[in-house]
Amino acid sequence: MTAPGSVSARVRRLAGDAHVVVIEVSPGGFVARHPAGWAQLFSVVRGSGWVSGGDGKHASIEAGEAVLWDAGEEHESGSDEGMTVLVVEAESLAL
């Protein structure tokens, strides 16, 4: 890290070609089940909801938590109360 005053902080590139999107899920909304086109990091930044991966079982998720889906993995997400999600997608993610 080169910002003045920084201590013990490191910036690391997660992926070469990647794109980032924000998904805003309204209360009662959901993103229907579909295969991930690329590796996908799904990070909740506000609110809470649920996610499901290849096994189809719903798991709770809330702000500060994330899930990683592999390319081709079937997944879905939704929220009873609403949530905002930051998604990073890339051919591969070095986490």
C-alpha positions as a Python dict, from the first residue, in 0.01 Angstrom:
ca = {
    (1, 'M'): (0, 0, 0),
    (2, 'T'): (149, 335, -96),
    (3, 'A'): (-106, 571, 61),
    (4, 'P'): (69, 801, 312),
    (5, 'G'): (34, 675, 668),
    (6, 'S'): (-63, 318, 572),
    (7, 'V'): (73, 41, 794),
    (8, 'S'): (68, -335, 729),
    (9, 'A'): (-182, -312, 444),
    (10, 'R'): (-148, -490, 112),
    (11, 'V'): (-342, -458, -211),
    (12, 'R'): (-375, -782, -407),
    (13, 'R'): (-535, -826, -748),
    (14, 'L'): (-814, -1086, -732),
    (15, 'A'): (-843, -1138, -1106),
    (16, 'G'): (-715, -1009, -1438),
    (17, 'D'): (-1030, -945, -1638),
    (18, 'A'): (-1320, -904, -1400),
    (19, 'H'): (-1634, -703, -1364),
    (20, 'V'): (-1817, -580, -1059),
    (21, 'V'): (-2190, -524, -1024),
    (22, 'V'): (-2427, -424, -745),
    (23, 'I'): (-2748, -620, -697),
    (24, 'E'): (-3024, -454, -496),
    (25, 'V'): (-3278, -713, -384),
    (26, 'S'): (-3604, -557, -262),
    (27, 'P'): (-3795, -706, 31),
    (28, 'G'): (-3949, -1031, -93),
    (29, 'G'): (-3729, -1026, -405),
    (30, 'F'): (-3499, -1294, -540),
    (31, 'V'): (-3258, -1377, -820),
    (32, 'A'): (-3380, -1700, -982),
    (33, 'R'): (-3167, -2014, -997),
    (34, 'H'): (-2910, -2006, -1278),
    (35, 'P'): (-2553, -2124, -1348),
    (36, 'A'): (-2268, -1885, -1271),
    (37, 'G'): (-2109, -1773, -1597),
    (38, 'W'): (-1772, -1723, -1425),
    (39, 'A'): (-1640, -1760, -1072),
    (40, 'Q'): (-1854, -1528, -861),
    (41, 'L'): (-1789, -1363, -525),
    (42, 'F'): (-2126, -1256, -378),
    (43, 'S'): (-2071, -1020, -84),
    (44, 'V'): (-2361, -871, 115),
    (45, 'V'): (-2290, -509, 204),
    (46, 'R'): (-2630, -414, 349),
    (47, 'G'): (-2929, -609, 480),
    (48, 'S'): (-2972, -984, 489),
    (49, 'G'): (-3118, -1270, 293),
    (50, 'W'): (-3048, -1622, 180),
    (51, 'V'): (-2838, -1802, -80),
    (52, 'S'): (-2833, -2150, -221),
    (53, 'G'): (-2564, -2324, -422),
    (54, 'G'): (-2541, -2653, -604),
    (55, 'D'): (-2718, -2848, -329),
    (56, 'G'): (-3028, -2622, -347),
    (57, 'K'): (-3039, -2573, 33),
    (58, 'H'): (-3104, -2217, 155),
    (59, 'A'): (-2849, -2066, 394),
    (60, 'S'): (-2886, -1732, 570),
    (61, 'I'): (-2646, -1451, 479),
    (62, 'E'): (-2609, -1098, 614),
    (63, 'A'): (-2401, -784, 573),
    (64, 'G'): (-2032, -864, 613),
    (65, 'E'): (-2067, -1219, 481),
    (66, 'A'): (-1994, -1359, 136),
    (67, 'V'): (-2021, -1674, -70),
    (68, 'L'): (-1809, -1793, -363),
    (69, 'W'): (-1968, -1983, -649),
    (70, 'D'): (-1762, -2169, -908),
    (71, 'A'): (-1814, -2115, -1279),
    (72, 'G'): (-2112, -2325, -1388),
    (73, 'E'): (-2245, -2374, -1034),
    (74, 'E'): (-2623, -2341, -1006),
    (75, 'H'): (-2719, -2079, -747),
    (76, 'E'): (-2991, -1839, -638),
    (77, 'S'): (-3045, -1572, -374),
    (78, 'G'): (-3324, -1372, -216),
    (79, 'S'): (-3430, -1161, 77),
    (80, 'D'): (-3736, -1116, 296),
    (81, 'E'): (-3617, -776, 423),
    (82, 'G'): (-3398, -651, 136),
    (83, 'M'): (-3022, -661, 75),
    (84, 'T'): (-2754, -495, -132),
    (85, 'V'): (-2484, -718, -277),
    (86, 'L'): (-2149, -645, -439),
    (87, 'V'): (-2064, -914, -694),
    (88, 'V'): (-1721, -972, -849),
    (89, 'E'): (-1716, -1207, -1149),
    (90, 'A'): (-1406, -1335, -1327),
    (91, 'E'): (-1276, -1637, -1512),
    (92, 'S'): (-1094, -1724, -1189),
    (93, 'L'): (-1060, -1549, -852),
    (94, 'A'): (-740, -1576, -646),
    (95, 'L'): (-884, -1559, -294),
}
